[in-house]
């Protein structure tokens, strides 16, 4: 079994080492993401946000154009593509060397952003379910999801996000899905336990308590808990007040072996990584 400091991914033909965790900054090209300060719709706003992520030490920029916040209604595919074309044009122009991820559950969108904009990573919050991403009862046991086929064909790293409610069901589903991906020739799979997706507040914290057990699968972990409801509902605050709670959980995730932190607040996450890495020298 690989240990966290052994993990690597291939990006544009180059090996990216994950021995020191990386920080992925969130850039939402949406009008309705749950954290209002993360919404970037104009070209100037996208440029400023991408500059901020890079200047604060972010290694990756995760661009999303279809909100998956609780109770949201996804925009149609054409609108998601339109927003992404604007945002990705700016990000690629301003920071051509940064690793760019796109947050989408639609295979058609994944293909477009990789083929037209050279996107490096596909970040799929749906566990391959596509439009049924919120239906945790959906059964993929018999059929290989179309998204799996597309990312394997594109040859880019894929973030597989779980919508399962607990560790046991997550391990069972991840094991099957990883086998499906590998059968298609997919090389790089990054696992996201999916905090906030298909889980109650109590289930989110139970999963955080057992996070390190996912390393039995031998793949790098991405953790995205930035300002989520598991923090602000527990503490009785607003998302705008949830930075301290986010940093606590990011730090705990690093201790448990997370390789990538997906965050709104890049500087705070970069500082957490630096401090944790110093303790391991």
N, C-alpha and C positions, 0 to 999 in steps of 0.2 A: 504494500500500500504506500502510495506517495504521501509525503508529509507536506504541510503547507509551504515550506521554504523550497520545495522541489518543483512547484508548479510553474508552467510556462504556457504561453500561447503564441501562435504565429500570426503576425500582422504585416500585411504587404510583403510577405516573404522573409520577414525578419523575426527572430526569436525575442519575445518580450518576457523578461524574467519577472516573476511575481514573488521573489524572495523578500522584497520590501513591498508592502501593500501599496496599491495605487488608489488615487482619488479620482472619481468620475464626477464631474460637475453637471448638474441638471440645467438644461436650457429648454424651457417649454414654449414652443411656438403656438400657444393656445390662449384663448380669452377666459378659460374657465377652470384651470388647474386649482386644486384645493388651497395652495399657498399662493396668495395673490402676488407677493413680491417676485415670484418665479415666472410670471407671465410675460413673454417677450413676443411682440407681434410685428413691429416695424423693423426695417433693415438696420436702422441706427441702434435700436434696442438689442437686436441680436448681436451686432458687432460689439457693443459695450459689454454685454454679458459674456461673450466668448473671450474678450480681452480680460475680463475680471477673473474668469476661471483659470486661464493660463497664468496670469500674473500672480495669482495666489497659490500656485503650485499644482494645479490640477493637471493630470496626465491625459485624461479622457474627457470628451464632451459628449453627453448623452442628449440627443435632440428628440423631443417628442412633439407631435402635432395632433394628437387625439387623446384627450383627457380620459383616464381610467379611474378617476376619483369615485368614491362610493356614490351611488345613485345618479351618476352622470349618464347621458345618452351620447354614445359615440357619434362623431360626425361621419359623414359618408366618406368612402375611400377617395373620391376625387378631391374633396376639400382637404383631407389629410395630405394628399400628394401636393396640392397647391401650396399649402403652408410649408411643407418640407422643402420644396424647390426654392422658395425664398430664403429660408433659414440656412439650408446647406450651401447655397451659392455664397452667402456671406461668410459662413464659417470656413469654408474651403479657401476663399479668397484671403481672409484675414490670418488664418492659421493653417497653412497647407500641410504642416508636418504633424499636427496634433492627431491623436487617435480619436476617430469619430464613431460613435454608436448611435443607432436610431432605435427608439422605443416604439415598436409597432407589433400588432398581432396579426397583420394582414400579409399573406405571402406575396401578393402583387406589389404592395408597397415596398417590402423587403427587396424584391428584385429590382425595382426602379431605383432605389437609393444606392444600391451597390453598383449597378451597371452604369447609371448616369452620373453619380457623384462620388464613386469610389469609397463609399462608407465601409468602415473596417469591421464593425461588429453589429449583429442584429440582436436586440434586447426585446424578447417576447414575453409579455406578462401573462400570456394566456395558457401556458403549458401545452402549446400546440393546438389549442381548441379554436383559435381564430375568433370569429364573431360570438362564439359561445363561451368566451373567456370567463364569464361570471357564473357559469353553470358547473359547479364542482361535481355534479352527478354524471356529466358527459363521459362516455366510455370510449377511450382510444385503444383499448386492448386489441381489437381485431384489425383496425386500419391504421396505417402509418399516416400521421397528419401531413397535410400538404406543405405546411411551413418547414417540416423536417426535410422534405424532398428539395425544397427551394434552397435552403441554406447549405445543404450538402452539395448541391449543384454549383452554388456561388463560391463555395470554399472559404467562407469567412467564419470566425468564431461566433458561437451562438449562446446567448444567455437563456437557459431553460428555467423558467420561473414556476414554482409550485403553487397550485391553488388548493392543495390538500390541507386539512385542518390540523393534522398532528404528525409527529415524526414517523410513526410506524407506517401510515398510509403514504407519506412522502417518500420514504425509502423504497417502498414497493413500487410506486409509480415511477420514481426516478430511475430505478434499476431497469424497468421495462423500456422506458423512453430512451435511456442512454444506449441500450442494446439496439433499439430501432435506428437511432442516429448513426451509430457505428456501422450497422449493416448497410447503410447508404454511403458510407465513406466519409462521414463527418468527422473531422479530426479534433477540433477544439470545441469543447462544451464547458461552459461555466454555469454553475448551479446557483440559483437564487431561491432561498427558502420561501420567498413571497410574503413577507410580513405585511399584513393588511389585506391579503387576498384570500377569501374563503375561510377566514379565521376570526374567532371572537377575540376580544381583548385578552381574556385569560389564556386562550390558546396561543396567541402571539408570544406572551411572556413565558409560557411553558416551553415553547419552541426555542426561544432565546436561551433558556436555561440548559438546553440539550444541543445547542448549535454544533458543538465540536464533534458530535457523533456522525454528522454528515460526511466527515472526512473518510469514513469507511468506503465511500464511493471513489475516492482517489482523484477528485476533480476540484479545481479552485472554486471558492465561494465568493459570491457578490452579495453584499448586504445593503439593502435600501430601506432605512427606517427614518429618513430625514423628515422631521416635523410631522410625522404621521399621527393618526388618531390614537394609536396605542399609547402615545406619549401625552398628547394634550387632553384626552378624555380621562386618563388615569389621574392626571395632576389638576384637572379642573381649570385649564387655561386655554388660550387660543393658539393656533398654529404659529402666529407671529411671536409667541412667548416660549416656543418649544426648543430653542437652541441648546439650552443646558441639558435637557433630557436627551436630546439627540446625541450630544457629545458623550454623555454617560453610556448610552447604548452602543455608539460607534466604538468607544474604547473597549467595552466588554466584547464586542464582536471581534476586534483585533486580537484580544487575548485568546479568544477561542479559534483563531486561525483564519479570519476573513482575509481574502487577497485583494478585494476591491470594495471600496465604500462609495456608494452612489448618494450624493449629497447636494443640498442647496448651498450650504455654508462651507465653501471650499477651504478657506484659511483654517478654520477650527478643526476640520478633519485632517488636514495636512499636519497641523501641530500635534494632534493625537497620534498619528502614525509615527512622527519623529520621536515622540516621547516613548511610545511602546517599543520601537526599534532600539532605542538607547538602552532600555532595560534588558534586552536580549543579547547584548554584546558580550 
